[in-house]
Amino acid sequence: MTASCGILLFAAGLHGYFITMATRLHRALLIVAGLLLIDPGLVTDLIGAALAATVAGLQIVARRNLRAQTLVSP
């Protein structure tokens, strides 16, 4: 199960889009998180999940800010 999520995150990092357009830092973190989730082991899964959650949180905030800017602008 975690390997499937790892492949999704790895592909998102290579593609450059997860929840919104990914910065270089987000792309690097997604690739690392994906590789950690693919590698079997509890410690690597926890670290990979934490990295993925961090990037997801950052991208959700960025998407909300972008949406708020477009609603305010005419």
Distance bins in CASP14 RR format, pairs under 12 A and 6 or more apart:
PFRMAT RR
TARGET T0000
AUTHOR 0000-0000-0000
RMODE 2
METHOD distances of the structure
MODEL  1
1 7 0 0 0 0 0 1 0 0 0 0 0
1 8 0 0 0 0 0 1 0 0 0 0 0
1 37 0 0 0 0 1 0 0 0 0 0 0
1 38 0 0 0 0 0 1 0 0 0 0 0
1 40 0 0 0 0 0 1 0 0 0 0 0
1 45 0 0 0 0 1 0 0 0 0 0 0
1 49 0 0 0 0 0 1 0 0 0 0 0
2 8 0 0 0 0 0 1 0 0 0 0 0
2 9 0 0 0 0 0 1 0 0 0 0 0
2 33 0 0 0 0 0 1 0 0 0 0 0
2 34 0 0 0 0 1 0 0 0 0 0 0
2 35 0 0 0 0 0 1 0 0 0 0 0
2 36 0 0 0 0 1 0 0 0 0 0 0
2 37 1 0 1 0 0 0 0 0 0 0 0
2 38 1 0 0 1 0 0 0 0 0 0 0
2 39 0 0 0 0 1 0 0 0 0 0 0
2 40 0 0 0 0 1 0 0 0 0 0 0
2 41 0 0 0 0 1 0 0 0 0 0 0
2 42 0 0 0 0 1 0 0 0 0 0 0
2 44 0 0 0 0 1 0 0 0 0 0 0
2 45 1 0 1 0 0 0 0 0 0 0 0
2 46 0 0 0 0 1 0 0 0 0 0 0
2 47 0 0 0 0 0 1 0 0 0 0 0
2 48 0 0 0 0 1 0 0 0 0 0 0
2 49 1 0 0 1 0 0 0 0 0 0 0
2 52 0 0 0 0 0 1 0 0 0 0 0
3 9 0 0 0 0 0 1 0 0 0 0 0
3 10 0 0 0 0 0 1 0 0 0 0 0
3 34 0 0 0 0 1 0 0 0 0 0 0
3 35 0 0 0 0 0 1 0 0 0 0 0
3 36 0 0 0 0 0 1 0 0 0 0 0
3 37 1 0 0 1 0 0 0 0 0 0 0
3 38 1 0 1 0 0 0 0 0 0 0 0
3 39 0 0 0 0 1 0 0 0 0 0 0
3 40 1 0 0 1 0 0 0 0 0 0 0
3 41 0 0 0 0 0 1 0 0 0 0 0
3 44 0 0 0 0 0 1 0 0 0 0 0
3 45 0 0 0 0 1 0 0 0 0 0 0
3 48 0 0 0 0 0 1 0 0 0 0 0
4 10 0 0 0 0 0 1 0 0 0 0 0
4 11 0 0 0 0 0 1 0 0 0 0 0
4 34 0 0 0 0 0 1 0 0 0 0 0
4 37 0 0 0 0 1 0 0 0 0 0 0
4 38 0 0 0 0 1 0 0 0 0 0 0
5 11 0 0 0 0 0 1 0 0 0 0 0
5 12 0 0 0 0 0 1 0 0 0 0 0
5 30 0 0 0 0 0 1 0 0 0 0 0
5 33 0 0 0 0 1 0 0 0 0 0 0
5 34 1 0 0 1 0 0 0 0 0 0 0
5 35 0 0 0 0 0 1 0 0 0 0 0
5 36 0 0 0 0 0 1 0 0 0 0 0
5 37 1 0 1 0 0 0 0 0 0 0 0
5 38 0 0 0 0 1 0 0 0 0 0 0
5 45 0 0 0 0 1 0 0 0 0 0 0
5 48 0 0 0 0 1 0 0 0 0 0 0
5 49 0 0 0 0 1 0 0 0 0 0 0
5 51 0 0 0 0 0 1 0 0 0 0 0
5 52 1 0 0 1 0 0 0 0 0 0 0
5 53 0 0 0 0 0 1 0 0 0 0 0
5 56 0 0 0 0 0 1 0 0 0 0 0
6 12 0 0 0 0 1 0 0 0 0 0 0
6 13 0 0 0 0 0 1 0 0 0 0 0
6 14 0 0 0 0 0 1 0 0 0 0 0
6 30 0 0 0 0 1 0 0 0 0 0 0
6 31 0 0 0 0 1 0 0 0 0 0 0
6 32 0 0 0 0 0 1 0 0 0 0 0
6 33 1 0 0 1 0 0 0 0 0 0 0
6 34 1 1 0 0 0 0 0 0 0 0 0
6 35 1 0 0 1 0 0 0 0 0 0 0
6 36 1 0 0 1 0 0 0 0 0 0 0
6 37 1 1 0 0 0 0 0 0 0 0 0
6 38 1 0 1 0 0 0 0 0 0 0 0
6 39 0 0 0 0 1 0 0 0 0 0 0
6 40 0 0 0 0 0 1 0 0 0 0 0
6 44 0 0 0 0 0 1 0 0 0 0 0
6 45 0 0 0 0 1 0 0 0 0 0 0
6 48 0 0 0 0 1 0 0 0 0 0 0
6 49 0 0 0 0 1 0 0 0 0 0 0
6 51 0 0 0 0 0 1 0 0 0 0 0
6 52 0 0 0 0 1 0 0 0 0 0 0
7 13 0 0 0 0 0 1 0 0 0 0 0
7 14 0 0 0 0 0 1 0 0 0 0 0
7 30 0 0 0 0 0 1 0 0 0 0 0
7 31 0 0 0 0 0 1 0 0 0 0 0
7 33 0 0 0 0 0 1 0 0 0 0 0
7 34 1 0 0 1 0 0 0 0 0 0 0
7 35 0 0 0 0 1 0 0 0 0 0 0
7 37 0 0 0 0 1 0 0 0 0 0 0
7 38 1 0 0 1 0 0 0 0 0 0 0
8 14 0 0 0 0 0 1 0 0 0 0 0
8 15 0 0 0 0 0 1 0 0 0 0 0
8 17 0 0 0 0 0 1 0 0 0 0 0
8 18 0 0 0 0 1 0 0 0 0 0 0
8 30 0 0 0 0 1 0 0 0 0 0 0
8 31 0 0 0 0 0 1 0 0 0 0 0
8 33 0 0 0 0 0 1 0 0 0 0 0
8 34 1 0 0 1 0 0 0 0 0 0 0
8 37 0 0 0 0 1 0 0 0 0 0 0
8 38 0 0 0 0 0 1 0 0 0 0 0
8 52 0 0 0 0 1 0 0 0 0 0 0
8 56 0 0 0 0 0 1 0 0 0 0 0
9 15 0 0 0 0 0 1 0 0 0 0 0
9 16 0 0 0 0 0 1 0 0 0 0 0
9 17 0 0 0 0 0 1 0 0 0 0 0
9 18 1 0 0 1 0 0 0 0 0 0 0
9 19 0 0 0 0 0 1 0 0 0 0 0
9 22 0 0 0 0 0 1 0 0 0 0 0
9 26 0 0 0 0 0 1 0 0 0 0 0
9 27 0 0 0 0 0 1 0 0 0 0 0
9 28 0 0 0 0 0 1 0 0 0 0 0
9 29 0 0 0 0 1 0 0 0 0 0 0
9 30 1 0 1 0 0 0 0 0 0 0 0
9 31 1 0 0 1 0 0 0 0 0 0 0
9 32 0 0 0 0 1 0 0 0 0 0 0
9 33 1 0 1 0 0 0 0 0 0 0 0
9 34 1 1 0 0 0 0 0 0 0 0 0
9 35 0 0 0 0 1 0 0 0 0 0 0
9 36 0 0 0 0 1 0 0 0 0 0 0
9 37 1 0 0 1 0 0 0 0 0 0 0
9 38 0 0 0 0 1 0 0 0 0 0 0
9 45 0 0 0 0 0 1 0 0 0 0 0
9 48 0 0 0 0 1 0 0 0 0 0 0
9 49 0 0 0 0 1 0 0 0 0 0 0
9 51 0 0 0 0 1 0 0 0 0 0 0
9 52 1 0 1 0 0 0 0 0 0 0 0
9 53 0 0 0 0 0 1 0 0 0 0 0
9 54 0 0 0 0 0 1 0 0 0 0 0
9 55 0 0 0 0 1 0 0 0 0 0 0
9 56 0 0 0 0 1 0 0 0 0 0 0
10 16 0 0 0 0 0 1 0 0 0 0 0
10 18 0 0 0 0 0 1 0 0 0 0 0
10 27 0 0 0 0 0 1 0 0 0 0 0
10 28 0 0 0 0 0 1 0 0 0 0 0
10 29 0 0 0 0 0 1 0 0 0 0 0
10 30 1 0 0 1 0 0 0 0 0 0 0
10 31 1 0 1 0 0 0 0 0 0 0 0
10 32 0 0 0 0 1 0 0 0 0 0 0
10 33 0 0 0 0 1 0 0 0 0 0 0
10 34 1 0 1 0 0 0 0 0 0 0 0
10 35 1 0 0 1 0 0 0 0 0 0 0
10 36 0 0 0 0 1 0 0 0 0 0 0
10 37 0 0 0 0 1 0 0 0 0 0 0
10 38 1 0 0 1 0 0 0 0 0 0 0
10 39 0 0 0 0 0 1 0 0 0 0 0
10 48 0 0 0 0 0 1 0 0 0 0 0
10 51 0 0 0 0 0 1 0 0 0 0 0
10 52 0 0 0 0 0 1 0 0 0 0 0
11 17 0 0 0 0 1 0 0 0 0 0 0
11 18 0 0 0 0 1 0 0 0 0 0 0
11 22 0 0 0 0 0 1 0 0 0 0 0
11 27 0 0 0 0 0 1 0 0 0 0 0
11 30 0 0 0 0 1 0 0 0 0 0 0
11 31 0 0 0 0 1 0 0 0 0 0 0
11 33 0 0 0 0 0 1 0 0 0 0 0
11 34 0 0 0 0 1 0 0 0 0 0 0
11 35 0 0 0 0 0 1 0 0 0 0 0
11 38 0 0 0 0 0 1 0 0 0 0 0
12 18 1 0 1 0 0 0 0 0 0 0 0
12 19 0 0 0 0 1 0 0 0 0 0 0
12 20 0 0 0 0 0 1 0 0 0 0 0
12 21 0 0 0 0 0 1 0 0 0 0 0
12 22 1 0 0 1 0 0 0 0 0 0 0
12 26 0 0 0 0 1 0 0 0 0 0 0
12 27 0 0 0 0 1 0 0 0 0 0 0
12 28 0 0 0 0 0 1 0 0 0 0 0
12 29 0 0 0 0 0 1 0 0 0 0 0
12 30 1 0 1 0 0 0 0 0 0 0 0
12 31 0 0 0 0 1 0 0 0 0 0 0
12 33 0 0 0 0 1 0 0 0 0 0 0
12 34 0 0 0 0 1 0 0 0 0 0 0
12 37 0 0 0 0 0 1 0 0 0 0 0
12 52 0 0 0 0 1 0 0 0 0 0 0
12 55 0 0 0 0 1 0 0 0 0 0 0
12 56 0 0 0 0 0 1 0 0 0 0 0
12 59 0 0 0 0 1 0 0 0 0 0 0
13 19 0 0 0 0 0 1 0 0 0 0 0
13 21 0 0 0 0 0 1 0 0 0 0 0
13 22 1 0 0 1 0 0 0 0 0 0 0
13 23 0 0 0 0 0 1 0 0 0 0 0
13 24 0 0 0 0 0 1 0 0 0 0 0
13 25 0 0 0 0 0 1 0 0 0 0 0
13 26 1 0 0 1 0 0 0 0 0 0 0
13 27 1 0 1 0 0 0 0 0 0 0 0
13 28 0 0 0 0 1 0 0 0 0 0 0
13 29 0 0 0 0 1 0 0 0 0 0 0
13 30 1 1 0 0 0 0 0 0 0 0 0
13 31 1 0 1 0 0 0 0 0 0 0 0
13 32 0 0 0 0 1 0 0 0 0 0 0
13 33 0 0 0 0 1 0 0 0 0 0 0
13 34 0 0 0 0 1 0 0 0 0 0 0
13 35 0 0 0 0 0 1 0 0 0 0 0
13 51 0 0 0 0 0 1 0 0 0 0 0
13 52 0 0 0 0 0 1 0 0 0 0 0
13 55 0 0 0 0 1 0 0 0 0 0 0
13 59 0 0 0 0 0 1 0 0 0 0 0
14 22 0 0 0 0 0 1 0 0 0 0 0
14 27 1 0 0 1 0 0 0 0 0 0 0
14 28 0 0 0 0 0 1 0 0 0 0 0
14 30 0 0 0 0 1 0 0 0 0 0 0
14 31 1 0 0 1 0 0 0 0 0 0 0
14 34 0 0 0 0 0 1 0 0 0 0 0
14 35 0 0 0 0 0 1 0 0 0 0 0
15 21 0 0 0 0 0 1 0 0 0 0 0
15 22 0 0 0 0 1 0 0 0 0 0 0
15 26 0 0 0 0 0 1 0 0 0 0 0
15 27 0 0 0 0 1 0 0 0 0 0 0
15 30 0 0 0 0 1 0 0 0 0 0 0
15 31 0 0 0 0 0 1 0 0 0 0 0
16 22 1 0 1 0 0 0 0 0 0 0 0
16 23 0 0 0 0 1 0 0 0 0 0 0
16 24 0 0 0 0 1 0 0 0 0 0 0
16 25 0 0 0 0 0 1 0 0 0 0 0
16 26 1 0 0 1 0 0 0 0 0 0 0
16 27 1 0 1 0 0 0 0 0 0 0 0
16 28 0 0 0 0 0 1 0 0 0 0 0
16 29 0 0 0 0 0 1 0 0 0 0 0
16 30 1 0 0 1 0 0 0 0 0 0 0
16 31 0 0 0 0 1 0 0 0 0 0 0
16 55 0 0 0 0 0 1 0 0 0 0 0
16 59 0 0 0 0 0 1 0 0 0 0 0
17 23 0 0 0 0 0 1 0 0 0 0 0
17 26 0 0 0 0 1 0 0 0 0 0 0
17 27 0 0 0 0 1 0 0 0 0 0 0
17 30 0 0 0 0 1 0 0 0 0 0 0
17 55 0 0 0 0 0 1 0 0 0 0 0
17 59 0 0 0 0 1 0 0 0 0 0 0
17 63 0 0 0 0 0 1 0 0 0 0 0
18 26 1 0 0 1 0 0 0 0 0 0 0
18 27 0 0 0 0 1 0 0 0 0 0 0
18 29 0 0 0 0 1 0 0 0 0 0 0
18 30 1 0 0 1 0 0 0 0 0 0 0
18 31 0 0 0 0 0 1 0 0 0 0 0
18 33 0 0 0 0 0 1 0 0 0 0 0
18 34 0 0 0 0 0 1 0 0 0 0 0
18 51 0 0 0 0 0 1 0 0 0 0 0
18 52 0 0 0 0 1 0 0 0 0 0 0
18 53 0 0 0 0 0 1 0 0 0 0 0
18 54 0 0 0 0 0 1 0 0 0 0 0
18 55 1 0 0 1 0 0 0 0 0 0 0
18 56 1 0 0 1 0 0 0 0 0 0 0
18 57 0 0 0 0 0 1 0 0 0 0 0
18 58 0 0 0 0 1 0 0 0 0 0 0
18 59 1 0 1 0 0 0 0 0 0 0 0
18 60 0 0 0 0 0 1 0 0 0 0 0
18 62 0 0 0 0 0 1 0 0 0 0 0
18 63 0 0 0 0 0 1 0 0 0 0 0
19 26 0 0 0 0 1 0 0 0 0 0 0
19 30 0 0 0 0 0 1 0 0 0 0 0
19 52 0 0 0 0 0 1 0 0 0 0 0
19 53 0 0 0 0 0 1 0 0 0 0 0
19 55 0 0 0 0 1 0 0 0 0 0 0
19 56 1 0 0 1 0 0 0 0 0 0 0
19 57 0 0 0 0 1 0 0 0 0 0 0
19 58 0 0 0 0 1 0 0 0 0 0 0
19 59 1 0 1 0 0 0 0 0 0 0 0
19 60 1 0 0 1 0 0 0 0 0 0 0
19 61 0 0 0 0 1 0 0 0 0 0 0
19 62 0 0 0 0 1 0 0 0 0 0 0
19 63 1 0 1 0 0 0 0 0 0 0 0
19 64 0 0 0 0 0 1 0 0 0 0 0
19 66 0 0 0 0 0 1 0 0 0 0 0
19 67 0 0 0 0 0 1 0 0 0 0 0
20 26 0 0 0 0 1 0 0 0 0 0 0
20 55 0 0 0 0 0 1 0 0 0 0 0
20 56 0 0 0 0 0 1 0 0 0 0 0
20 57 0 0 0 0 0 1 0 0 0 0 0
20 58 0 0 0 0 1 0 0 0 0 0 0
20 59 1 0 1 0 0 0 0 0 0 0 0
20 60 0 0 0 0 1 0 0 0 0 0 0
20 61 0 0 0 0 1 0 0 0 0 0 0
20 62 1 0 1 0 0 0 0 0 0 0 0
20 63 1 0 1 0 0 0 0 0 0 0 0
20 64 0 0 0 0 1 0 0 0 0 0 0
20 65 0 0 0 0 1 0 0 0 0 0 0
20 66 1 0 0 1 0 0 0 0 0 0 0
20 67 0 0 0 0 1 0 0 0 0 0 0
21 27 0 0 0 0 1 0 0 0 0 0 0
21 59 0 0 0 0 1 0 0 0 0 0 0
21 62 0 0 0 0 1 0 0 0 0 0 0
21 63 0 0 0 0 1 0 0 0 0 0 0
21 66 0 0 0 0 1 0 0 0 0 0 0
22 28 0 0 0 0 1 0 0 0 0 0 0
22 29 0 0 0 0 1 0 0 0 0 0 0
22 30 1 0 0 1 0 0 0 0 0 0 0
22 31 0 0 0 0 1 0 0 0 0 0 0
22 33 0 0 0 0 0 1 0 0 0 0 0
22 55 1 0 0 1 0 0 0 0 0 0 0
22 56 0 0 0 0 0 1 0 0 0 0 0
22 58 0 0 0 0 1 0 0 0 0 0 0
22 59 1 0 0 1 0 0 0 0 0 0 0
22 62 0 0 0 0 1 0 0 0 0 0 0
22 63 0 0 0 0 0 1 0 0 0 0 0
23 29 0 0 0 0 1 0 0 0 0 0 0
23 30 0 0 0 0 0 1 0 0 0 0 0
23 55 0 0 0 0 1 0 0 0 0 0 0
23 58 0 0 0 0 1 0 0 0 0 0 0
23 59 0 0 0 0 1 0 0 0 0 0 0
23 62 0 0 0 0 1 0 0 0 0 0 0
24 30 0 0 0 0 0 1 0 0 0 0 0
24 31 0 0 0 0 0 1 0 0 0 0 0
25 31 0 0 0 0 0 1 0 0 0 0 0
25 32 0 0 0 0 0 1 0 0 0 0 0
25 51 0 0 0 0 0 1 0 0 0 0 0
25 54 0 0 0 0 0 1 0 0 0 0 0
25 55 0 0 0 0 1 0 0 0 0 0 0
25 58 0 0 0 0 1 0 0 0 0 0 0
25 59 0 0 0 0 0 1 0 0 0 0 0
25 62 0 0 0 0 0 1 0 0 0 0 0
26 32 0 0 0 0 0 1 0 0 0 0 0
26 33 0 0 0 0 0 1 0 0 0 0 0
26 51 0 0 0 0 0 1 0 0 0 0 0
26 52 0 0 0 0 0 1 0 0 0 0 0
26 54 0 0 0 0 1 0 0 0 0 0 0
26 55 1 0 1 0 0 0 0 0 0 0 0
26 56 0 0 0 0 1 0 0 0 0 0 0
26 57 0 0 0 0 0 1 0 0 0 0 0
26 58 1 0 0 1 0 0 0 0 0 0 0
26 59 1 0 0 1 0 0 0 0 0 0 0
26 60 0 0 0 0 0 1 0 0 0 0 0
26 61 0 0 0 0 0 1 0 0 0 0 0
26 62 0 0 0 0 1 0 0 0 0 0 0
27 33 0 0 0 0 0 1 0 0 0 0 0
27 34 0 0 0 0 0 1 0 0 0 0 0
27 55 0 0 0 0 1 0 0 0 0 0 0
27 59 0 0 0 0 0 1 0 0 0 0 0
28 34 0 0 0 0 0 1 0 0 0 0 0
28 35 0 0 0 0 0 1 0 0 0 0 0
28 51 0 0 0 0 1 0 0 0 0 0 0
28 55 0 0 0 0 1 0 0 0 0 0 0
29 35 0 0 0 0 0 1 0 0 0 0 0
29 36 0 0 0 0 0 1 0 0 0 0 0
29 47 0 0 0 0 0 1 0 0 0 0 0
29 48 0 0 0 0 1 0 0 0 0 0 0
29 50 0 0 0 0 0 1 0 0 0 0 0
29 51 1 0 1 0 0 0 0 0 0 0 0
29 52 0 0 0 0 1 0 0 0 0 0 0
29 53 0 0 0 0 0 1 0 0 0 0 0
29 54 1 0 0 1 0 0 0 0 0 0 0
29 55 1 0 1 0 0 0 0 0 0 0 0
29 56 0 0 0 0 0 1 0 0 0 0 0
29 57 0 0 0 0 0 1 0 0 0 0 0
29 58 0 0 0 0 1 0 0 0 0 0 0
29 59 0 0 0 0 0 1 0 0 0 0 0
30 36 0 0 0 0 0 1 0 0 0 0 0
30 37 0 0 0 0 0 1 0 0 0 0 0
30 48 0 0 0 0 1 0 0 0 0 0 0
30 51 1 0 0 1 0 0 0 0 0 0 0
30 52 1 0 0 1 0 0 0 0 0 0 0
30 53 0 0 0 0 0 1 0 0 0 0 0
30 54 0 0 0 0 0 1 0 0 0 0 0
30 55 1 0 1 0 0 0 0 0 0 0 0
30 56 0 0 0 0 1 0 0 0 0 0 0
30 58 0 0 0 0 0 1 0 0 0 0 0
30 59 0 0 0 0 1 0 0 0 0 0 0
31 37 0 0 0 0 0 1 0 0 0 0 0
31 38 0 0 0 0 0 1 0 0 0 0 0
31 48 0 0 0 0 0 1 0 0 0 0 0
31 51 0 0 0 0 1 0 0 0 0 0 0
31 52 0 0 0 0 0 1 0 0 0 0 0
31 55 0 0 0 0 0 1 0 0 0 0 0
32 38 0 0 0 0 0 1 0 0 0 0 0
32 39 0 0 0 0 0 1 0 0 0 0 0
32 44 0 0 0 0 0 1 0 0 0 0 0
32 47 0 0 0 0 1 0 0 0 0 0 0
32 48 1 0 0 1 0 0 0 0 0 0 0
32 50 0 0 0 0 0 1 0 0 0 0 0
32 51 1 0 0 1 0 0 0 0 0 0 0
32 52 0 0 0 0 1 0 0 0 0 0 0
32 54 0 0 0 0 0 1 0 0 0 0 0
32 55 0 0 0 0 1 0 0 0 0 0 0
33 39 0 0 0 0 0 1 0 0 0 0 0
33 44 0 0 0 0 1 0 0 0 0 0 0
33 45 0 0 0 0 0 1 0 0 0 0 0
33 46 0 0 0 0 0 1 0 0 0 0 0
33 47 1 0 0 1 0 0 0 0 0 0 0
33 48 1 0 1 0 0 0 0 0 0 0 0
33 49 1 0 0 1 0 0 0 0 0 0 0
33 50 0 0 0 0 1 0 0 0 0 0 0
33 51 1 1 0 0 0 0 0 0 0 0 0
33 52 1 0 1 0 0 0 0 0 0 0 0
33 53 0 0 0 0 1 0 0 0 0 0 0
33 54 0 0 0 0 1 0 0 0 0 0 0
33 55 1 0 0 1 0 0 0 0 0 0 0
33 56 0 0 0 0 1 0 0 0 0 0 0
34 44 0 0 0 0 1 0 0 0 0 0 0
34 45 0 0 0 0 0 1 0 0 0 0 0
34 47 0 0 0 0 0 1 0 0 0 0 0
34 48 1 0 0 1 0 0 0 0 0 0 0
34 49 0 0 0 0 1 0 0 0 0 0 0
34 50 0 0 0 0 0 1 0 0 0 0 0
34 51 0 0 0 0 1 0 0 0 0 0 0
34 52 1 0 0 1 0 0 0 0 0 0 0
34 55 0 0 0 0 0 1 0 0 0 0 0
35 44 0 0 0 0 1 0 0 0 0 0 0
35 45 0 0 0 0 0 1 0 0 0 0 0
35 47 0 0 0 0 0 1 0 0 0 0 0
35 48 0 0 0 0 1 0 0 0 0 0 0
35 51 0 0 0 0 0 1 0 0 0 0 0
35 52 0 0 0 0 0 1 0 0 0 0 0
36 42 0 0 0 0 0 1 0 0 0 0 0
36 43 0 0 0 0 1 0 0 0 0 0 0
36 44 1 0 1 0 0 0 0 0 0 0 0
36 45 1 0 0 1 0 0 0 0 0 0 0
36 46 0 0 0 0 1 0 0 0 0 0 0
36 47 1 0 1 0 0 0 0 0 0 0 0
36 48 1 1 0 0 0 0 0 0 0 0 0
36 49 0 0 0 0 1 0 0 0 0 0 0
36 50 0 0 0 0 1 0 0 0 0 0 0
36 51 1 0 0 1 0 0 0 0 0 0 0
36 52 0 0 0 0 1 0 0 0 0 0 0
37 43 0 0 0 0 0 1 0 0 0 0 0
37 44 1 0 0 1 0 0 0 0 0 0 0
37 45 1 0 1 0 0 0 0 0 0 0 0
37 46 0 0 0 0 1 0 0 0 0 0 0
37 47 0 0 0 0 1 0 0 0 0 0 0
37 48 1 0 1 0 0 0 0 0 0 0 0
37 49 1 0 0 1 0 0 0 0 0 0 0
37 50 0 0 0 0 0 1 0 0 0 0 0
37 51 0 0 0 0 1 0 0 0 0 0 0
37 52 1 0 0 1 0 0 0 0 0 0 0
37 53 0 0 0 0 0 1 0 0 0 0 0
38 44 0 0 0 0 1 0 0 0 0 0 0
38 45 0 0 0 0 1 0 0 0 0 0 0
38 48 0 0 0 0 1 0 0 0 0 0 0
39 45 0 0 0 0 1 0 0 0 0 0 0
39 46 0 0 0 0 0 1 0 0 0 0 0
39 47 0 0 0 0 1 0 0 0 0 0 0
39 48 0 0 0 0 1 0 0 0 0 0 0
41 47 0 0 0 0 1 0 0 0 0 0 0
41 48 0 0 0 0 0 1 0 0 0 0 0
41 49 0 0 0 0 0 1 0 0 0 0 0
42 48 0 0 0 0 0 1 0 0 0 0 0
42 49 0 0 0 0 0 1 0 0 0 0 0
43 49 0 0 0 0 0 1 0 0 0 0 0
43 50 0 0 0 0 0 1 0 0 0 0 0
44 50 0 0 0 0 0 1 0 0 0 0 0
44 51 0 0 0 0 0 1 0 0 0 0 0
45 51 0 0 0 0 0 1 0 0 0 0 0
45 52 0 0 0 0 0 1 0 0 0 0 0
46 52 0 0 0 0 0 1 0 0 0 0 0
46 53 0 0 0 0 0 1 0 0 0 0 0
47 53 0 0 0 0 0 1 0 0 0 0 0
47 54 0 0 0 0 0 1 0 0 0 0 0
48 54 0 0 0 0 1 0 0 0 0 0 0
48 55 0 0 0 0 0 1 0 0 0 0 0
48 56 0 0 0 0 0 1 0 0 0 0 0
49 55 0 0 0 0 0 1 0 0 0 0 0
49 56 0 0 0 0 0 1 0 0 0 0 0
50 56 0 0 0 0 0 1 0 0 0 0 0
50 57 0 0 0 0 0 1 0 0 0 0 0
51 57 0 0 0 0 0 1 0 0 0 0 0
51 58 0 0 0 0 0 1 0 0 0 0 0
52 58 0 0 0 0 0 1 0 0 0 0 0
52 59 0 0 0 0 0 1 0 0 0 0 0
53 59 0 0 0 0 0 1 0 0 0 0 0
53 60 0 0 0 0 0 1 0 0 0 0 0
54 60 0 0 0 0 0 1 0 0 0 0 0
54 61 0 0 0 0 0 1 0 0 0 0 0
55 61 0 0 0 0 0 1 0 0 0 0 0
55 62 0 0 0 0 0 1 0 0 0 0 0
56 62 0 0 0 0 0 1 0 0 0 0 0
56 63 0 0 0 0 0 1 0 0 0 0 0
57 63 0 0 0 0 1 0 0 0 0 0 0
57 64 0 0 0 0 0 1 0 0 0 0 0
58 64 0 0 0 0 0 1 0 0 0 0 0
58 65 0 0 0 0 0 1 0 0 0 0 0
59 65 0 0 0 0 0 1 0 0 0 0 0
59 66 0 0 0 0 0 1 0 0 0 0 0
60 66 0 0 0 0 0 1 0 0 0 0 0
60 67 0 0 0 0 0 1 0 0 0 0 0
61 67 0 0 0 0 0 1 0 0 0 0 0
61 68 0 0 0 0 0 1 0 0 0 0 0
62 68 0 0 0 0 0 1 0 0 0 0 0
62 69 0 0 0 0 0 1 0 0 0 0 0
63 69 0 0 0 0 0 1 0 0 0 0 0
63 70 0 0 0 0 0 1 0 0 0 0 0
64 70 0 0 0 0 0 1 0 0 0 0 0
64 71 0 0 0 0 0 1 0 0 0 0 0
65 71 0 0 0 0 0 1 0 0 0 0 0
65 72 0 0 0 0 0 1 0 0 0 0 0
66 72 0 0 0 0 0 1 0 0 0 0 0
66 73 0 0 0 0 0 1 0 0 0 0 0
67 73 0 0 0 0 0 1 0 0 0 0 0
END
